[in-house]
Amino acid sequence: MPTTTTKTAGGAGSRAKTPLLDRLFDYVAEAHPRSLRGLNEARSQDAQRFAGIAELYLDWLVKARGEEGIDAAADAFAQFSTDVNLAQARYERDGAYANKTFAEVYKDHYSDAEAMDGYLWGIYLTNFLWAHHYQIMTFFQDRFMTRLADDAKLVEVAPGHGGWGVWALAHMPGAVLEGYDISPQSIQIANSVAEAAGVGDRATYVEKDALDLEQVEAESADGCICSFLVEHLEDPQHLYKVISHLLKTGGVAFITGALTAAQVDHIYEYRYESELVKMCENAGLRVLETLSANPYRTLPKAKFMPRSMALLVQKRANDLY
Ligand SMILES: C[S@@+](CC[C@H](N)C(=O)[O-])C[C@H]1O[C@@H](n2cnc3c(N)ncnc32)[C@H](O)[C@@H]1O
């Protein structure tokens, strides 16, 4: 990669050329200066690798949304991060998530097209701009992607913006992916990201409730991606069973979930990492590896530490293995 000396809000120095990332940092410095510290925390973990991943995601964003897409997504990211912080403060006060039922969340959130658009593009950026989520991205790339063959058949449950599955397809030239999400905005955005990444002919997205996926052919997937859905359901155990249903024996899944981390659409309050592990085991999934990550900074004297957990699991052949 060619290098150049660039001066941006994130700091100066000689490093790989990252015009889109520089533009994002400059825009955030100007429009959302309070968010800049977090961005620098994410980048400082492994500047070169971070830059490669971020530039790729931003390239797809610009191809999908045009040049102004970076600023709009940065606005959505700042709004989303603020909403999450407010929800966490309320959770600290009340000791429980604000919403209890899927119906409430669907009515107020998933069915609101405009809100979902900003929400999904905001989350797209959190994948690498929140330092602890960037750690989960490297787990996905190093531990999950490397286990799959180049022609793997993938299923993505609740792709949202589609970034995870599209990233996998970009690495596996013969792989195909079917994605299922309840939100029409997700289907539209995920399609646009797949097209932007040049993998649109290998990705199909369908509007469907994840809990109905037992209708999809059993044991048909080599790999399954299900990121940040388990905490959005009233009965997440059922979802792990769906994932197990979809996977071939020996197939692997990347699952992530939020623990004691409030958000407008979080319903199921996981408190311990072992709860996710147990739900996997109950569904016939062997837990191979886990990563529990938390933000660099949390509320002073917080009762709840917001965490994001990633699990790499494998479909077992029988009760034991
Ligand atoms: C927090 S986003 C996660 C997006 C993406 N997977 C990620 O990790 O960034 C949650 C996604 O779950 C979808 N969703 C919520 N309930 C669902 C359900 N019952 N079936 C399918 N998708 C659902 C939402 O529409 C949204 O796209």
The ligand as an SDF file (V2000), in Angstrom:
LIG
                    3D

 27 29  0  0  0  0  0  0  0  0999 V2000
  -28.5250   -4.5180   16.3560 C   0  0  0  0  0  0  0  0  0  0  0  0
  -28.9960   -4.9040   14.7210 S   0  0  0  0  0  0  0  0  0  0  0  0
  -27.6700   -6.0080   14.2830 C   0  0  0  0  0  0  0  0  0  0  0  0
  -27.2290   -5.8150   12.8400 C   0  0  0  0  0  0  0  0  0  0  0  0
  -25.9670   -6.6020   12.4680 C   0  0  0  0  0  0  0  0  0  0  0  0
  -26.1950   -8.0300   12.5670 N   0  0  0  0  0  0  0  0  0  0  0  0
  -24.7920   -6.2030   13.3360 C   0  0  0  0  0  0  0  0  0  0  0  0
  -24.3010   -7.0290   14.1140 O   0  0  0  0  0  0  0  0  0  0  0  0
  -24.3340   -5.0670   13.2550 O   0  0  0  0  0  0  0  0  0  0  0  0
  -30.3430   -5.9810   15.0060 C   0  0  0  0  0  0  0  0  0  0  0  0
  -30.9820   -6.4810   13.7040 C   0  0  0  0  0  0  0  0  0  0  0  0
  -31.8850   -7.5400   14.0570 O   0  0  0  0  0  0  0  0  0  0  0  0
  -33.0270   -7.4270   13.2470 C   0  0  0  0  0  0  0  0  0  0  0  0
  -34.0850   -8.1920   13.9200 N   0  0  0  0  0  0  0  0  0  0  0  0
  -34.6600   -7.9220   15.1110 C   0  0  0  0  0  0  0  0  0  0  0  0
  -35.5410   -8.8870   15.4200 N   0  0  0  0  0  0  0  0  0  0  0  0
  -35.5050   -9.7950   14.4170 C   0  0  0  0  0  0  0  0  0  0  0  0
  -36.1730  -11.0200   14.1720 C   0  0  0  0  0  0  0  0  0  0  0  0
  -37.0590  -11.5220   15.0410 N   0  0  0  0  0  0  0  0  0  0  0  0
  -35.8930  -11.6840   13.0300 N   0  0  0  0  0  0  0  0  0  0  0  0
  -35.0040  -11.1980   12.1480 C   0  0  0  0  0  0  0  0  0  0  0  0
  -34.3350  -10.0490   12.3200 N   0  0  0  0  0  0  0  0  0  0  0  0
  -34.5780   -9.3510   13.4440 C   0  0  0  0  0  0  0  0  0  0  0  0
  -33.2650   -5.9400   13.1440 C   0  0  0  0  0  0  0  0  0  0  0  0
  -34.0990   -5.6140   12.0770 O   0  0  0  0  0  0  0  0  0  0  0  0
  -31.8180   -5.4490   12.9580 C   0  0  0  0  0  0  0  0  0  0  0  0
  -31.4710   -5.4470   11.6040 O   0  0  0  0  0  0  0  0  0  0  0  0
  1  2  1  0
  2  3  1  0
  2 10  1  0
  3  4  1  0
  4  5  1  0
  5  6  1  0
  5  7  1  0
  7  8  2  0
  7  9  1  0
 10 11  1  0
 11 12  1  0
 11 26  1  0
 12 13  1  0
 13 14  1  0
 13 24  1  0
 14 15  1  0
 14 23  1  0
 15 16  2  0
 16 17  1  0
 17 18  1  0
 17 23  2  0
 18 19  1  0
 18 20  2  0
 20 21  1  0
 21 22  2  0
 22 23  1  0
 24 25  1  0
 24 26  1  0
 26 27  1  0
M  CHG  2   2   1   9  -1
M  END
$$$$
